[in-house]
Amino acid sequence: MGVNFAPHLPKPESCPALVLNADYRPLSYFPLSLWNWQTALKAVFLDRVSIISEYDRQVHSPSTAINLPSVIALKKFVRQPRYPAFTRFNLFLRDEFCCQYCGSPHDLTFDHVIPRAYGGRTSWTNITAACAPCNLRKGGRTPEEAQMIPMRWPHRPTNQELHTRGRQFPPNYLHESWRDFLYWDAELES
Ligand SMILES: [Zn+2]
């Protein structure tokens, strides 16, 4: 697309679109489903999404001017997985960004509750958030050997559970047009 930008306005790169499923819930929370403006506009032109809300920011092509979408919704529902991906962020979120041995929020690392040398796996059910001092103190020992029992034994969370946790730890940047969609569930639940 031959697109011109007014230099005094925010760069289109800083105008991502929040992507909602066809039921108007975010396609994903962690990470938050955001598309850059090019991907969002392409989906609009392909008629795959509806524009729910727009930035006060236009881009111009030779033939047309269009406001950059800030919230878009898929026209076709995408079935959501019940369980979230096993990622560092999701694991910390499950453990509320706290060491599961002492509760400290500082210097967090990952601990194999059952050490790898004992056959412990790198999985939802064997990794816990641990601060560096606790991780060091526990070393290659089992919880029984080290007398260090996690407050919550690691488990695989559902997306719903992570979503509930995530409300305590909102992302750093939220465009105002996203808020209705991000906290909609929360309002229904309370
Ligand atoms: Zn600790």
Residues whose N, C-alpha, C, O or C-beta is under 5 A from the ligand:
A	BS01	ZN	C99 Y101 C102 G103 S104 C131 C134
